[in-house]
Every structure is written in C-alpha cells, then in structure tokens.
Amino acid sequence: MGSSYLTVLRLPHARPLLLASLVGRLSSATGPLGVVLFVQAETGSLALAGAASAAIALASGLLAPVRGRLVDRYGQRRCLPPMALAFAAALAGVVAVARPGPAAVTATVGLAAAAGATAPPLGASMRVLWLSLVGQGPRLQTAYALDAVLDELLFVAGPLLAGALATLYQPAAGVLATAGLAVAGTLGFVASPVSRAQGGTDGAASGRAGWAGALSGPGMRTLALSLAGVGAAIGIWEIGLVGAAREAGSAEAASLTLAAWAAASAVGGLWYGSRRWRRSPGQRYLGLLAVLVLASAPMAATGSLLALGAVVALVGLVLAPLESSAYVLAAELAPPGTLTESGTWMTTAINVTGALGLAVAGSLVDRAGVPATLAVACACTAAGLVVALTGRDHLGAAPYRGRHESRQATTRQLRRERRIL
C-alpha cells in the first residue's frame, strides 16, 4: 500500500509543497475553536463566541468559489499571499476589539467574517498542483486520497492545538497562532517553483466559462448538489451522535465514536488511494455514494452504542474515498480555467450544508429524538444519490481534453523556473 504513496511523495517538489500546504491549512482547523475560546474569555458570552466562529465558517464557505476564481484568473503567487495577510490582519483585529458592548460585538463578528472571506484556498490550490505534478491517471487518485486523509487528520489535530495554546498560554494564543500558520504556510507554498509556474488564465479561457464559472458545466452542478446532501448528513451526524451518547448515559462515548469515525475515514482513504481502479471516476463516485447510503441506513435502528460505533466506523470508511473521488471527478469536469474554483465548490457544498445540518440537528434531537435525527441524515445522503443518479450522464462525461495543453504549458514554465533557480 505504501509504495504508491511513496512514489507520489518522491516526485520533485512534492514533499515541501505538501508540507507548506498542510501548515497553512492547519489554520482552518485551529481557527474556529481558537476564536470561540478567545471571544468567550474576553466577553463572557458563549453566544457571541459562537456567532464569531460561525461568521468565519459561513463567510469562508460561501465565498470560497470567489477566491478560487481569483486564483484561477490571476495565479497563485499574485493572489494567495495577499489573502493570507488579509486573513491574519482580520484575526489580529478580532484580538484587538473583542470586548463586551454592542459596538465591540459588531466589530468582532464583522472582522471574523472578514477573516473567513479572505482565507487562502490552499487545499484547492494544492489539488491543482497535484494535477501538474502527476497528471491525469491513477497517480492523481493516489495523490488526492493522500491529500484527503491528511486534511482529515488536520481537523483532528487542529482543535487539540488550539485548546492547548489557549490553556497553556492565554486565550489569544490560539487565534494568533492561526494567523501565523496561514501566513507561514502560504508563503512557503508560493515559494515553490511549481506554484510559481501556475500562472493565471487568459481572458478567453475565463470568458468561455461565463459568469457561472465552474458551475457552467452541468457535471459540476450535479456533483456539487449531490455533495450538498452528504455535507448536511455529516453536520447532522455530529450532533446526533452526541445526542445518542447522552441518551445512553455516557456522554464521553461521543468523543470515542467521533474518533472512530475519523480513524476509519483515514484507513478507508489510504486503502482507496493505493488501489488501481478500472471504472471511471464518475462510476466510482456513484458507487461510493450508494455504499454510503446503505452503510448509514442502519444507524437510526441501532440499539446500543457499540453497534452505533460499528456503523459509524463503516460510514467513516466510505467518506474519505468518496471525497477523493469527488475531487478527481471535479478535475475532469471543470470547464477551462476553473480548476481551483471547481475544488472550492466541493468544499463549499460540504461545509455550508454541514453548518446548516449542525444548526438544525440540535432541534431535531430535542423534538424528534435521536433515531429520527439519524434517519434524516440518511435521507440527506439518499437525496444526494438521487441527484447524482439523475445527472449520471453528465458525471460520466469525458475529461476536458484541452487541459492537456494547459498542463504542458505549466511544465514549460516549471522548466524555466528551474533554470532561474
């Protein structure tokens, strides 16, 4: 299993580029909890802390395609550092103004939203560079699977780091560390000759996609809508599992269940990326989405926490492969000049609907109970499958062939960068 991943990591520039990307992306995992802990400590209001954290998440998710389109149009080197600096400045502003009082509250939430709006899309940018490094084919699936697993691990380690910094030093430490991680990771990322060789698109390429950008392609619309159902289910599951543990009289079991979910997702992603698949990315995506629906269906009927944990682990095994197959499919379906934007639409579809799922799940648990809440989550995945099956002809469309020309141009630019260095 490890040989295929080692092959990818041994490519020139791959390891330092991936490391810089992960350092920058860690800020997305430390930021929400860091802001909550700091704002709550400064204002004494958990509601305001939650509002500031939600402002970051929603602004980041909703505006991610806009940032991705800018990177596609003007290039990583010109766009990512200003975004990272603006993100860090907005977080520093949160530290400076978070105080009790109406004016301070408004400023705090507004600056938190500004931080989310300017967060550099390093994940989507890294996936574009994976395409430059490995090209279309089996190694791209391996690279995307590795990327998905590492991203999952960041969101396990990030909250732990933010909590440790706030506890061992002071509440502001987690927020300032988030700002520093974003800037350091982004600057390291764009310092790579591979990133520098990724220039922006010309006006003609952008014009062909039109105002809709990546969503001008019917396959991209189908993919994003189907992933929205998965995102909503993920948000509902997170609260539903906490509710199940509470009803069983073992609240601490919720953390164990969520940890089993994350661990299973990592295992499933690593296994999936090490395989060579004969079916097309569209067929694999449909198959994995169907498996997710079947795997999650028994969740509402489990009679014990042990059985629920087993079902959750099975769901986790499918999630990372589903995510990595979606990114490969997005790379094939993206209209010319929209590669970064197409990747951001995938995360937007999952994260925004996931936030909505989190928002409604608590009320569902209190009013309808845990089994009904988990059944709603399964229904969301089923709705995503219905959308994907309805548009399966678009998901099975041939890759955009003109992209090969774009990749060759990038290779020539990379050679020039090497000569300069």
PLY file of the C-alpha trace (Angstrom):
ply
format ascii 1.0
element vertex 421
property float x
property float y
property float z
element edge 420
property int vertex1
property int vertex2
end_header
0.00 0.00 0.00
2.73 2.43 0.96
4.69 2.15 -2.29
2.18 4.12 -4.35
2.15 6.94 -1.80
5.95 6.97 -1.64
6.07 7.22 -5.42
3.91 10.33 -5.30
5.83 11.88 -2.40
9.18 11.30 -4.12
8.23 13.49 -7.05
10.33 16.66 -7.29
8.98 19.45 -5.06
6.06 17.30 -3.83
7.03 16.99 -0.15
7.93 20.62 0.65
4.90 21.80 -1.32
2.55 19.44 0.53
4.11 20.35 3.89
3.65 24.07 3.31
0.07 23.47 2.21
-0.68 21.47 5.36
0.85 24.13 7.61
-1.37 26.75 6.01
-4.45 24.53 6.06
-3.94 23.79 9.73
-5.17 27.34 10.35
-8.63 26.27 9.13
-8.66 23.60 11.84
-7.33 25.75 14.70
-9.31 28.88 13.84
-12.91 28.02 14.84
-12.11 26.72 18.32
-9.39 29.33 18.87
-11.86 32.12 18.15
-14.54 30.56 20.35
-12.19 30.22 23.33
-10.78 33.73 22.96
-14.05 35.60 22.37
-15.79 33.74 25.19
-12.93 34.58 27.57
-12.93 38.26 26.60
-16.67 38.87 26.51
-18.08 36.21 28.82
-20.62 35.34 26.13
-20.63 31.90 24.57
-23.33 33.08 22.17
-21.06 35.82 20.81
-18.17 33.35 20.60
-20.35 31.00 18.57
-21.51 33.84 16.33
-17.92 34.88 15.58
-16.90 31.30 14.79
-19.97 30.82 12.62
-19.19 34.06 10.78
-15.76 32.72 9.86
-17.14 29.38 8.69
-20.02 30.79 6.66
-18.02 33.58 5.03
-15.24 31.15 4.17
-17.59 28.57 2.71
-19.85 30.91 0.79
-17.02 32.98 -0.72
-14.56 30.15 -1.36
-15.56 29.89 -5.06
-14.93 33.63 -5.47
-11.44 33.26 -4.04
-10.86 30.20 -6.20
-11.92 32.10 -9.31
-9.47 34.89 -8.49
-6.63 32.37 -8.12
-7.57 30.76 -11.44
-7.65 34.14 -13.15
-4.53 35.80 -11.70
-2.39 32.92 -10.43
-1.41 31.57 -7.03
1.60 33.80 -6.47
-0.37 37.01 -7.00
-3.48 36.03 -5.02
-2.60 33.71 -2.15
-0.15 35.91 -0.15
-2.49 38.96 -0.08
-5.33 36.70 1.03
-3.23 35.20 3.80
-2.11 38.62 5.03
-5.69 39.92 5.00
-6.82 36.81 6.88
-4.12 37.31 9.52
-4.90 41.02 9.83
-8.60 40.31 10.37
-7.81 37.79 13.11
-5.46 40.27 14.75
-8.34 42.73 14.61
-10.57 40.23 16.42
-7.96 40.02 19.19
-7.81 43.81 19.38
-11.54 44.60 19.50
-13.24 41.63 21.22
-14.82 43.23 24.27
-18.32 43.47 25.81
-20.59 46.12 24.34
-22.69 46.48 21.18
-20.05 48.27 19.09
-17.33 45.78 20.02
-19.67 42.86 19.32
-20.45 44.16 15.85
-16.78 44.76 15.10
-15.80 41.32 16.39
-18.31 39.45 14.26
-17.54 41.66 11.24
-13.79 41.05 11.50
-14.40 37.33 11.97
-16.45 37.32 8.77
-13.64 39.25 7.02
-11.18 36.56 8.11
-13.38 33.85 6.65
-13.89 35.80 3.44
-10.13 36.12 2.83
-8.91 32.67 3.93
-6.47 31.46 1.22
-7.79 28.36 -0.64
-4.65 26.28 -0.11
-6.44 22.94 -0.31
-7.92 23.63 -3.74
-4.64 25.21 -4.89
-2.70 22.12 -3.79
-5.05 19.87 -5.74
-4.39 21.94 -8.87
-0.66 21.43 -8.36
-1.11 17.71 -7.82
-2.54 17.67 -11.33
0.58 19.46 -12.57
2.86 17.05 -10.69
1.27 13.70 -11.53
-1.09 14.38 -14.46
-4.40 12.63 -15.08
-4.47 8.92 -14.28
-4.14 6.51 -11.35
-1.48 8.56 -9.54
-3.84 11.52 -9.34
-6.31 9.37 -7.38
-3.47 8.34 -5.05
-2.39 11.95 -4.54
-5.94 13.13 -3.87
-6.59 10.27 -1.45
-3.43 11.11 0.48
-4.43 14.77 0.50
-7.92 13.94 1.80
-6.59 11.74 4.61
-4.03 14.33 5.72
-6.71 17.02 5.63
-8.89 14.83 7.85
-6.04 14.45 10.34
-5.55 18.23 10.41
-9.09 18.63 11.71
-8.33 16.14 14.47
-5.07 17.84 15.49
-6.17 21.46 14.94
-8.72 21.77 17.77
-6.32 19.99 20.13
-3.60 22.50 19.28
-5.93 25.50 19.66
-7.16 24.26 23.03
-3.64 23.55 24.28
-2.40 27.02 23.29
-5.35 28.71 24.97
-4.90 26.67 28.15
-1.11 26.75 28.46
-0.59 30.37 27.43
-3.57 32.69 27.01
-6.83 32.62 25.03
-5.44 34.91 22.33
-2.61 32.46 21.57
-4.81 30.15 19.54
-6.10 32.99 17.37
-2.66 34.48 16.76
-1.21 31.05 16.02
-3.95 30.57 13.43
-2.91 33.81 11.73
0.76 32.82 11.80
0.11 29.36 10.38
-1.84 30.80 7.46
0.88 33.30 6.55
3.80 30.90 7.02
2.15 28.08 5.10
1.04 30.33 2.25
4.44 31.96 1.81
6.13 28.57 1.85
3.60 27.29 -0.67
4.04 30.07 -3.24
7.84 29.90 -2.82
7.78 26.56 -4.64
8.68 26.74 -8.35
5.63 24.53 -9.03
3.33 27.17 -7.56
5.14 30.00 -9.33
4.71 28.16 -12.62
0.95 28.09 -12.11
0.03 31.35 -13.79
-3.46 32.72 -14.26
-5.72 32.01 -17.20
-6.14 34.34 -20.12
-9.32 36.31 -20.64
-10.51 33.98 -23.37
-10.42 30.93 -21.09
-12.27 32.79 -18.36
-14.82 34.06 -20.83
-15.66 30.58 -22.08
-16.76 29.58 -18.59
-19.02 32.64 -18.32
-20.35 34.28 -15.18
-21.21 30.88 -13.68
-17.55 29.86 -13.70
-17.05 26.23 -12.70
-20.81 25.69 -12.38
-21.31 26.43 -16.08
-20.63 22.73 -16.60
-23.70 20.51 -15.91
-21.46 17.82 -14.45
-20.06 20.24 -11.90
-23.57 21.34 -10.90
-24.63 17.73 -10.41
-21.53 16.93 -8.38
-21.86 19.96 -6.11
-25.57 19.36 -5.46
-25.05 15.70 -4.63
-22.22 16.55 -2.23
-24.50 19.07 -0.53
-26.62 16.15 0.69
-23.53 14.45 2.10
-22.46 17.67 3.85
-25.86 18.08 5.50
-25.71 14.47 6.71
-22.24 15.00 8.20
-23.44 18.01 10.17
-26.48 16.14 11.48
-24.43 13.07 12.39
-22.04 15.10 14.54
-24.87 16.33 16.78
-26.89 13.13 16.52
-24.00 11.03 17.81
-23.58 13.34 20.80
-27.31 13.01 21.47
-27.12 9.21 21.25
-24.28 9.12 23.78
-26.18 11.45 26.11
-29.32 9.31 25.98
-27.24 6.22 26.78
-25.88 7.97 29.87
-22.31 8.04 28.61
-21.56 11.48 27.23
-17.83 10.72 26.98
-18.62 7.94 24.49
-19.44 10.62 21.89
-15.78 11.58 21.60
-14.81 7.92 21.17
-17.41 7.47 18.45
-16.25 10.57 16.59
-12.63 9.41 16.94
-13.56 6.03 15.47
-15.23 7.87 12.59
-12.08 9.88 11.86
-9.77 6.86 12.18
-11.94 4.74 9.87
-12.05 7.56 7.35
-8.25 7.72 7.31
-7.96 3.96 6.84
-10.54 3.94 4.07
-8.88 6.83 2.28
-5.42 5.27 2.41
-6.72 1.93 1.13
-8.70 3.56 -1.66
-5.80 5.68 -2.88
-3.45 2.70 -3.04
-5.68 0.77 -5.44
-5.81 0.89 -9.22
-9.40 1.23 -10.38
-10.78 0.18 -13.74
-14.01 2.12 -13.54
-14.20 5.81 -14.40
-14.23 8.45 -11.64
-17.92 9.11 -12.29
-18.82 5.45 -11.85
-16.71 5.19 -8.71
-18.33 8.29 -7.25
-21.82 6.91 -7.84
-20.87 3.54 -6.37
-19.33 5.07 -3.24
-22.32 7.35 -2.74
-24.64 4.34 -2.94
-22.47 2.46 -0.43
-22.62 5.47 1.91
-26.43 5.43 1.81
-26.51 1.69 2.59
-23.87 1.99 5.31
-25.67 4.83 7.09
-29.17 3.30 6.86
-28.84 1.06 9.98
-27.63 3.98 12.11
-31.14 5.01 13.14
-32.07 1.48 14.21
-29.04 0.57 16.32
-29.90 -0.42 19.86
-26.57 0.15 21.59
-23.60 2.49 21.49
-21.34 -0.40 20.47
-23.48 -1.18 17.45
-23.74 2.51 16.63
-19.96 2.80 16.79
-19.60 -0.08 14.34
-21.98 1.59 11.87
-20.23 4.94 12.28
-16.87 3.28 11.55
-18.34 1.75 8.39
-19.59 5.18 7.32
-16.15 6.62 8.02
-14.51 4.01 5.80
-16.53 5.36 2.86
-16.26 9.12 3.44
-12.59 9.76 2.55
-12.76 7.62 -0.63
-15.94 9.46 -1.60
-14.27 12.83 -1.07
-11.12 11.95 -3.03
-13.16 10.51 -5.91
-15.21 13.72 -5.98
-12.07 15.83 -6.32
-10.75 13.68 -9.16
-14.12 13.94 -10.87
-14.18 17.71 -10.36
-10.75 17.96 -12.01
-12.18 16.17 -15.04
-15.44 18.08 -15.23
-14.14 21.60 -14.54
-14.59 23.96 -17.52
-11.41 25.56 -18.90
-9.71 27.95 -16.50
-11.73 26.94 -13.41
-9.67 24.21 -11.73
-9.19 25.99 -8.41
-12.76 27.25 -8.34
-14.09 23.76 -9.03
-12.23 22.43 -5.99
-13.61 25.19 -3.78
-17.16 24.36 -4.88
-16.65 20.85 -3.50
-15.68 22.16 -0.05
-18.39 24.83 -0.15
-21.06 22.24 -0.93
-19.97 20.11 2.03
-19.11 22.80 4.57
-22.06 25.17 4.11
-24.68 22.43 4.20
-22.74 20.81 7.04
-23.09 24.04 9.02
-26.82 24.05 8.28
-27.02 20.43 9.42
-25.32 21.35 12.68
-27.75 24.23 13.14
-30.91 22.11 12.80
-29.69 18.86 14.34
-29.97 20.06 17.93
-33.65 20.93 17.49
-34.24 17.63 15.71
-32.74 15.67 18.59
-34.81 17.55 21.19
-38.11 17.42 19.28
-37.99 14.17 17.30
-35.37 12.09 19.10
-32.03 10.61 18.11
-33.30 7.80 15.81
-35.39 10.23 13.76
-32.45 12.64 13.55
-30.14 9.92 12.26
-32.83 8.84 9.80
-32.97 12.42 8.45
-29.20 12.29 7.94
-29.54 9.09 5.94
-32.30 10.72 3.90
-29.90 13.57 3.06
-27.34 11.11 1.67
-30.12 9.40 -0.27
-31.16 12.75 -1.74
-27.56 13.31 -2.84
-27.58 9.88 -4.51
-30.83 10.69 -6.33
-29.30 13.93 -7.65
-26.19 12.07 -8.81
-28.19 9.31 -10.50
-30.41 11.86 -12.23
-27.35 13.59 -13.67
-25.20 10.48 -14.12
-24.78 11.13 -17.85
-23.09 14.44 -17.00
-20.89 12.80 -14.36
-19.75 10.27 -16.93
-18.72 12.93 -19.47
-15.23 12.66 -20.96
-12.48 14.75 -19.35
-11.82 18.15 -20.85
-9.16 17.30 -23.40
-7.82 20.83 -23.78
-6.47 20.62 -20.25
-3.55 18.54 -21.52
-2.36 21.60 -23.41
-2.62 23.69 -20.24
-0.57 21.17 -18.28
2.15 21.09 -20.92
2.38 24.88 -20.76
2.77 24.62 -17.00
5.60 22.12 -17.45
7.44 24.52 -19.76
7.03 27.28 -17.19
8.35 24.95 -14.50
11.47 24.25 -16.55
12.06 28.00 -16.87
11.68 28.39 -13.10
14.28 25.65 -12.54
16.73 27.36 -14.85
16.22 30.64 -12.98
16.84 28.90 -9.66
0 1
1 2
2 3
3 4
4 5
5 6
6 7
7 8
8 9
9 10
10 11
11 12
12 13
13 14
14 15
15 16
16 17
17 18
18 19
19 20
20 21
21 22
22 23
23 24
24 25
25 26
26 27
27 28
28 29
29 30
30 31
31 32
32 33
33 34
34 35
35 36
36 37
37 38
38 39
39 40
40 41
41 42
42 43
43 44
44 45
45 46
46 47
47 48
48 49
49 50
50 51
51 52
52 53
53 54
54 55
55 56
56 57
57 58
58 59
59 60
60 61
61 62
62 63
63 64
64 65
65 66
66 67
67 68
68 69
69 70
70 71
71 72
72 73
73 74
74 75
75 76
76 77
77 78
78 79
79 80
80 81
81 82
82 83
83 84
84 85
85 86
86 87
87 88
88 89
89 90
90 91
91 92
92 93
93 94
94 95
95 96
96 97
97 98
98 99
99 100
100 101
101 102
102 103
103 104
104 105
105 106
106 107
107 108
108 109
109 110
110 111
111 112
112 113
113 114
114 115
115 116
116 117
117 118
118 119
119 120
120 121
121 122
122 123
123 124
124 125
125 126
126 127
127 128
128 129
129 130
130 131
131 132
132 133
133 134
134 135
135 136
136 137
137 138
138 139
139 140
140 141
141 142
142 143
143 144
144 145
145 146
146 147
147 148
148 149
149 150
150 151
151 152
152 153
153 154
154 155
155 156
156 157
157 158
158 159
159 160
160 161
161 162
162 163
163 164
164 165
165 166
166 167
167 168
168 169
169 170
170 171
171 172
172 173
173 174
174 175
175 176
176 177
177 178
178 179
179 180
180 181
181 182
182 183
183 184
184 185
185 186
186 187
187 188
188 189
189 190
190 191
191 192
192 193
193 194
194 195
195 196
196 197
197 198
198 199
199 200
200 201
201 202
202 203
203 204
204 205
205 206
206 207
207 208
208 209
209 210
210 211
211 212
212 213
213 214
214 215
215 216
216 217
217 218
218 219
219 220
220 221
221 222
222 223
223 224
224 225
225 226
226 227
227 228
228 229
229 230
230 231
231 232
232 233
233 234
234 235
235 236
236 237
237 238
238 239
239 240
240 241
241 242
242 243
243 244
244 245
245 246
246 247
247 248
248 249
249 250
250 251
251 252
252 253
253 254
254 255
255 256
256 257
257 258
258 259
259 260
260 261
261 262
262 263
263 264
264 265
265 266
266 267
267 268
268 269
269 270
270 271
271 272
272 273
273 274
274 275
275 276
276 277
277 278
278 279
279 280
280 281
281 282
282 283
283 284
284 285
285 286
286 287
287 288
288 289
289 290
290 291
291 292
292 293
293 294
294 295
295 296
296 297
297 298
298 299
299 300
300 301
301 302
302 303
303 304
304 305
305 306
306 307
307 308
308 309
309 310
310 311
311 312
312 313
313 314
314 315
315 316
316 317
317 318
318 319
319 320
320 321
321 322
322 323
323 324
324 325
325 326
326 327
327 328
328 329
329 330
330 331
331 332
332 333
333 334
334 335
335 336
336 337
337 338
338 339
339 340
340 341
341 342
342 343
343 344
344 345
345 346
346 347
347 348
348 349
349 350
350 351
351 352
352 353
353 354
354 355
355 356
356 357
357 358
358 359
359 360
360 361
361 362
362 363
363 364
364 365
365 366
366 367
367 368
368 369
369 370
370 371
371 372
372 373
373 374
374 375
375 376
376 377
377 378
378 379
379 380
380 381
381 382
382 383
383 384
384 385
385 386
386 387
387 388
388 389
389 390
390 391
391 392
392 393
393 394
394 395
395 396
396 397
397 398
398 399
399 400
400 401
401 402
402 403
403 404
404 405
405 406
406 407
407 408
408 409
409 410
410 411
411 412
412 413
413 414
414 415
415 416
416 417
417 418
418 419
419 420
